[in-house]
Amino acid sequence: MAKLTQEEILAYLEEATILELNDLVKAIEDKFGVVAAAAVAGPAAGAPAADEGPSEVTVTLTDVGGTKVAVIKAVREITGLGLVDAKKMVDGVPAVIKENIAPEEAEQIKEKLMAAGATVTIK
């Protein structure tokens, strides 16, 4: 049997149907004694979920600081608002920037706003 190159394998995978790929995965599992399961990052089995913290948070702009223009630019970038709406939001502190988002996204938003000179809270 001729050895397949990596490019040939990738070309096959691009052309294969979902059913063909499913059969291939099953054949690999049987042949090599492995299980194709997606890696899931999370608590260990039996660990209480209460230790994780909230799954959704709200980012609130509490103070603009001395660089109002930079904060307006950051708010525009984060929210996708136009200049006028972003300025209204910044002028009306405290203002909710984003609600019901993942804590990781909230931390990224907080970093951007703090880099612009603003004060932010995450609840």
DRENFI-592778 format. One record per residue (C-alpha): residue in one letter; x, y, z. Coordinates in nm, 3 decimals, padded with zeros to 5 digits. Layout:
# DRENFI-592778
- a/X/Y/Z
...
***
This chain:
# DRENFI-592778
- m/00.000/00.000/00.000
- a/00.137/00.340/-00.097
- k/00.195/00.589/00.181
- l/-00.040/00.889/00.167
- t/00.096/01.238/00.209
- q/-00.048/01.483/00.455
- e/-00.186/01.690/00.166
- e/-00.368/01.386/00.024
- i/-00.524/01.311/00.361
- l/-00.637/01.672/00.404
- a/-00.777/01.674/00.049
- y/-00.979/01.360/00.130
- l/-01.112/01.515/00.452
- e/-01.223/01.827/00.263
- e/-01.415/01.618/00.010
- a/-01.565/01.357/00.247
- t/-01.925/01.370/00.363
- i/-02.019/01.381/00.730
- l/-02.121/01.015/00.720
- e/-01.788/00.916/00.564
- l/-01.600/01.114/00.830
- n/-01.809/00.954/01.105
- d/-01.724/00.608/00.969
- l/-01.356/00.705/00.953
- v/-01.357/00.819/01.316
- k/-01.521/00.493/01.425
- a/-01.265/00.289/01.229
- i/-00.975/00.483/01.389
- e/-01.127/00.431/01.734
- d/-01.157/00.056/01.673
- k/-00.815/00.014/01.511
- f/-00.614/00.210/01.769
- g/-00.829/00.170/02.080
- v/-00.885/00.541/02.132
- v/-01.192/00.755/02.187
- a/-01.253/01.069/01.983
- a/-01.402/01.302/02.240
- a/-01.382/01.677/02.251
- a/-01.167/01.805/02.534
- v/-01.384/01.991/02.779
- a/-01.228/02.242/03.012
- g/-01.421/02.261/03.333
- p/-01.444/02.136/03.687
- a/-01.336/01.786/03.772
- a/-01.609/01.525/03.806
- g/-01.799/01.576/04.127
- a/-01.670/01.929/04.187
- p/-01.943/02.175/04.280
- a/-02.027/02.431/04.014
- a/-02.081/02.702/04.278
- d/-01.706/02.764/04.300
- e/-01.689/02.879/03.937
- g/-01.852/03.218/03.985
- p/-02.113/03.375/03.758
- s/-02.144/03.256/03.400
- e/-02.273/03.592/03.279
- v/-02.168/03.937/03.397
- t/-02.229/04.304/03.321
- v/-01.958/04.561/03.248
- t/-02.033/04.909/03.378
- l/-01.834/05.225/03.304
- t/-01.813/05.409/03.637
- d/-01.569/05.694/03.564
- v/-01.429/05.840/03.244
- g/-01.104/05.971/03.384
- g/-00.900/06.241/03.213
- t/-00.897/06.097/02.860
- k/-01.258/06.121/02.752
- v/-01.183/06.096/02.378
- a/-00.987/05.773/02.425
- v/-01.271/05.626/02.632
- i/-01.527/05.722/02.364
- k/-01.311/05.549/02.101
- a/-01.285/05.237/02.319
- v/-01.662/05.232/02.378
- r/-01.723/05.264/02.002
- e/-01.487/04.974/01.935
- i/-01.643/04.753/02.202
- t/-02.010/04.826/02.135
- g/-02.013/04.910/01.765
- l/-02.205/05.229/01.839
- g/-02.168/05.545/01.637
- l/-01.978/05.847/01.766
- v/-02.284/06.031/01.899
- d/-02.425/05.729/02.082
- a/-02.087/05.637/02.230
- k/-02.040/05.996/02.350
- k/-02.386/05.992/02.512
- m/-02.299/05.668/02.688
- v/-01.968/05.807/02.817
- d/-02.132/06.134/02.925
- g/-02.399/05.941/03.119
- v/-02.170/05.749/03.357
- p/-02.235/05.516/03.525
- a/-02.328/05.341/03.202
- v/-02.370/04.973/03.123
- i/-02.134/04.888/02.837
- k/-02.235/04.522/02.787
- e/-02.474/04.293/02.973
- n/-02.495/03.916/03.012
- i/-02.153/03.835/02.868
- a/-01.892/03.576/02.959
- p/-01.650/03.676/03.236
- e/-01.354/03.632/02.997
- e/-01.503/03.879/02.749
- a/-01.579/04.117/03.036
- e/-01.214/04.111/03.144
- q/-01.102/04.196/02.790
- i/-01.346/04.487/02.776
- k/-01.231/04.607/03.118
- e/-00.867/04.601/03.005
- k/-00.947/04.807/02.692
- l/-01.141/05.067/02.888
- m/-00.883/05.089/03.165
- a/-00.608/05.133/02.904
- a/-00.810/05.430/02.776
- g/-00.815/05.577/03.129
- a/-01.164/05.474/03.244
- t/-01.277/05.305/03.563
- v/-01.488/04.994/03.515
- t/-01.678/04.749/03.735
- i/-01.782/04.394/03.652
- k/-02.087/04.251/03.829
***
